[in-house]
Amino acid sequence: MFIHTFAFRWKPGVTAEQKQRAIAAIRDLQGKIPGLLETWVGENISPRSQGYELGGVMKFANRTALDSYGAHPVHQALLEWLVPLIEPIEVDFES
């Protein structure tokens, strides 16, 4: 099992609607990416957030599924409009 975690700082000017669209789009990846078993995403409520306002976790069946996720067309379509809005950090590990 492999875990993909991420957190986003929003760039200036990102609207509440864009933030909600991102959450919905990330949740919508479930069932469209082979080997993506579970997805959790939401607003970061930690007082230690260091400006990261959104966080998420994805569970993948294996390393191959995790590695394939990055280039998957559905993920790439999300990144096209999301990347200009965020300053991301990611951590991936085997569980």
URMOMO-V908215 format. One record per residue. RES is the residue in three letters. NEAR is the number of other ideal C-beta (glycine too) atoms within 12 Angstrom. Layout:
BEGIN
RES/NEAR  RES/NEAR
END
This chain:
BEGIN
MET/20  PHE/26  ILE/27  HIS/39  THR/26  PHE/33  ALA/27  PHE/33  ARG/21  TRP/27  LYS/19  PRO/11  GLY/10  VAL/22  THR/13  ALA/13  GLU/11  GLN/22  LYS/26  GLN/18  ARG/19  ALA/35  ILE/27  ALA/19  ALA/26  ILE/34  ARG/23  ASP/19  LEU/34  GLN/24  GLY/13  LYS/20  ILE/31  PRO/22  GLY/25  LEU/33  LEU/24  GLU/22  THR/28  TRP/22  VAL/30  GLY/22  GLU/20  ASN/24  ILE/11  SER/14  PRO/7  ARG/10  SER/17  GLN/14  GLY/19  TYR/24  GLU/28  LEU/37  GLY/31  GLY/34  VAL/27  MET/34  LYS/26  PHE/32  ALA/23  ASN/19  ARG/18  THR/13  ALA/25  LEU/31  ASP/19  SER/22  TYR/36  GLY/22  ALA/15  HIS/21  PRO/16  VAL/22  HIS/30  GLN/18  ALA/17  LEU/28  LEU/23  GLU/13  TRP/15  LEU/30  VAL/16  PRO/17  LEU/26  ILE/29  GLU/21  PRO/25  ILE/20  GLU/21  VAL/19  ASP/22  PHE/16  GLU/14  SER/19
END
